Amino acid sequence: MMIGYIVAASTPFEFIATLDPEKPISLYDYVAVDHVEYDPSRGELINVRLLGQIVKLYRDPYSAKRDLPLYNVIRDVSNNILEVQIAKVKVLGYVEGGELRQPKHPPRIGTSVYLAEREDVEELFKVEHGLCVGRLTSRDLEICLDLNGIKRHLAIIAATGSGKTWFSVVLIEELLKKGAKIVVIDPHGEYVPIRDSIYRLGPYTAKVIKVSEHHVGDLMYKIGVLDSDPEAIANAAGVPPGAKKIRYAIYLAWSYAKKVRKAAGRPVGLSFLRKVLYTAMRGETALNKLFQQYKVEGDFPMTDLKHLASRDRHAVFSALTYLKRLQRLGVFAPRSTPLSKMLGDITIINLAGVNEEVQDYVVSHLVNRIFQARVRHVRSLKGFQLPWPVVLFVEEAHRFAPPKTLRKTKSYEALSRVASEGRKFGVYLVIISQRPSKVDPDIISQCQSQVIMRIINPKDQEAVRESSELLAQEFLENLPGLDVGEAIILGPIVKLPVVIRVRDRVLEYGGSDIYLATTWKVDKTADASRLWRRYFNSAPSPSLILSAARLKILRKIREGGRVGVKLLEDNREVDVWFENGVPVCSACGVGKPCHHVYKALEEVVEVR
Ligand SMILES: Nc1ncnc2c1ncn2[C@@H]1O[C@H](COP(=O)(O)OP(=O)(O)OP(=O)(O)O)[C@@H](O)[C@H]1O
């Protein structure tokens, strides 16, 4: 379809076109122009079809355009004499021999501009092993990302509530379908519901590893006390950086424990460290007795511990208290949890419930172990090897990899090593953050592919601009105008910068917005009970209401004229339909007063 003409500023990279104001043309849509290009290999001029993308689109009053070249052409296009539609078009290139080539000559002024054919656009984005994450915003065409682009790391950046987690979950689905092994660093436990909905995607294994005993998880993440260092233990316990004597006490107890392990050959945990400090508090005789029990070589650290306990009992006592608190968390143990036990097709590290120091420590410990296990595999070294590459999703990356100048974290070291060397060893990063300006610029710039969603904060826009050479100024200007769920994708993961609407997901996650209208309508019980009575002529029993509370509502469903509710009970879905005054439960049958029906009634009660 012909939509206009090139009218100004034509270069091999971009041009200005006037488009028919009657035609509903979308920003980011693709256009084509006929063009003559010199082919040096053939030594002749060839006719090609040049493709471009509309990166800026606006309307002006016709009268304001008298100074534009080709005023008459504009008049031709603008049947509606009152206004003109002007587009800035970025030249993408022409396809020759299956490859996209850049023109060396500007297309001619006055050339007709067409809306690109569907096949031309499809050709632009054709990939093998595609990760199909959404459709173009400008037309109904599925867009698949190049799986191999993941090798050069990816950053997902967006203001809060713009759809980062949604996109990440869609990407996880696509990667799982390709057989990827995924580890998600999840500071708030947002990804935990993936485990219970994974069956919808296929026979994949999902494991949740928790760090706090009070949170959801299949297994606790444990760090061997002697696999870490005393400074890290003190940090994790919350000892203030300036509390030198308390830190020294922990250091001495840890050093002694290390010697004991060497001498006795058995693992020791925090209890042992506490035992050493407690004995030191009881006095020299008790300490001597302990030392005799475990015969270790050399005077260090016994003599130092004796001195400290006699001079600074208070420091030793405080160290004991800190270690007791740390022990309650349950993260430090005699032995680290083996990687082999933790990893499934997707492993979610649920960091909810512990302070930032512990989170930082766990992340650095885990990332280092994954990286080392891959190095061992690639180089055939001794020790635990990971036989397959891993994609590491890091949510809230600004917590773990802030700029070095701002704050030092342990996980920064681990992540920056993966960013620079991960590609060689098959550990690929997906960095997710709503504050790109608070993520170390070196790490962000190592993420050669980027998914950028709505960003409003100018500082963050600037950080995105600095880290992404590929992001054209026009795209940058349009960032605040993106809708929730829309994303600009650039880098090796996609042949050309593209703007998509992210597709629906199958897996659940826990960060969905809270719908205040429903959430504040806290007491649905009364309304649901009223409806229940109408169906069954009696009140619902408390045990039935409790059983219903365990069920999860997936969504309302409609079919023909009837309404229903899809529920999740453990791992199975149950549908409840309401028709002809009778509830029908797919699990319990027609007209049965079951807890599924009660839960469904709670959902269908109208908000008043
Ligand atoms: N592709 C999409 N299609 C439909 N709705 C979407 C899409 N992406 C996001 N949303 C809506 O936006 C809400 C917020 O999305 P999401 O939880 O992914 O945001 P976020 O950027 O991760 O926010 P936060 O930083 O607070 O975690 C979702 O609950 C959903 O309602």
The ligand as an SDF file (V2000), in Angstrom:
LIG
                    3D

 31 33  0  0  0  0  0  0  0  0999 V2000
    2.6540   -8.2000   28.9260 N   0  0  0  0  0  0  0  0  0  0  0  0
    1.7080   -7.8560   29.7930 C   0  0  0  0  0  0  0  0  0  0  0  0
    0.4100   -8.0970   29.4950 N   0  0  0  0  0  0  0  0  0  0  0  0
   -0.5650   -7.7590   30.3570 C   0  0  0  0  0  0  0  0  0  0  0  0
   -0.3680   -7.1530   31.5590 N   0  0  0  0  0  0  0  0  0  0  0  0
    0.8930   -6.9010   31.9140 C   0  0  0  0  0  0  0  0  0  0  0  0
    2.0050   -7.2410   31.0620 C   0  0  0  0  0  0  0  0  0  0  0  0
    3.1180   -6.8680   31.6740 N   0  0  0  0  0  0  0  0  0  0  0  0
    2.7530   -6.3330   32.8520 C   0  0  0  0  0  0  0  0  0  0  0  0
    1.4250   -6.3410   33.0080 N   0  0  0  0  0  0  0  0  0  0  0  0
    0.6380   -5.7960   34.1480 C   0  0  0  0  0  0  0  0  0  0  0  0
    1.4820   -4.9250   34.8910 O   0  0  0  0  0  0  0  0  0  0  0  0
    1.6100   -5.3690   36.2330 C   0  0  0  0  0  0  0  0  0  0  0  0
    3.0440   -5.1630   36.7000 C   0  0  0  0  0  0  0  0  0  0  0  0
    3.9120   -5.9960   35.9530 O   0  0  0  0  0  0  0  0  0  0  0  0
    5.2360   -6.5780   36.6210 P   0  0  0  0  0  0  0  0  0  0  0  0
    4.9230   -7.2300   37.9130 O   0  0  0  0  0  0  0  0  0  0  0  0
    5.9390   -7.4230   35.6300 O   0  0  0  0  0  0  0  0  0  0  0  0
    6.0170   -5.2290   36.8640 O   0  0  0  0  0  0  0  0  0  0  0  0
    7.4910   -4.9990   37.3600 P   0  0  0  0  0  0  0  0  0  0  0  0
    8.1080   -4.0620   36.3960 O   0  0  0  0  0  0  0  0  0  0  0  0
    8.1920   -6.2910   37.5790 O   0  0  0  0  0  0  0  0  0  0  0  0
    7.2010   -4.2760   38.7280 O   0  0  0  0  0  0  0  0  0  0  0  0
    8.0680   -4.3140   40.0800 P   0  0  0  0  0  0  0  0  0  0  0  0
    9.3050   -3.5230   39.8190 O   0  0  0  0  0  0  0  0  0  0  0  0
    7.1560   -3.6350   41.0410 O   0  0  0  0  0  0  0  0  0  0  0  0
    8.3350   -5.7500   40.4050 O   0  0  0  0  0  0  0  0  0  0  0  0
    1.1840   -6.8360   36.2130 C   0  0  0  0  0  0  0  0  0  0  0  0
    0.5840   -7.2150   37.4110 O   0  0  0  0  0  0  0  0  0  0  0  0
    0.1900   -6.8880   35.0860 C   0  0  0  0  0  0  0  0  0  0  0  0
   -1.0750   -6.5320   35.5640 O   0  0  0  0  0  0  0  0  0  0  0  0
  1  2  1  0
  2  3  1  0
  2  7  2  0
  3  4  2  0
  4  5  1  0
  5  6  2  0
  6  7  1  0
  6 10  1  0
  7  8  1  0
  8  9  2  0
  9 10  1  0
 10 11  1  0
 11 12  1  0
 11 30  1  0
 12 13  1  0
 13 14  1  0
 13 28  1  0
 14 15  1  0
 15 16  1  0
 16 17  2  0
 16 18  1  0
 16 19  1  0
 19 20  1  0
 20 21  2  0
 20 22  1  0
 20 23  1  0
 23 24  1  0
 24 25  2  0
 24 26  1  0
 24 27  1  0
 28 29  1  0
 28 30  1  0
 30 31  1  0
M  END
$$$$
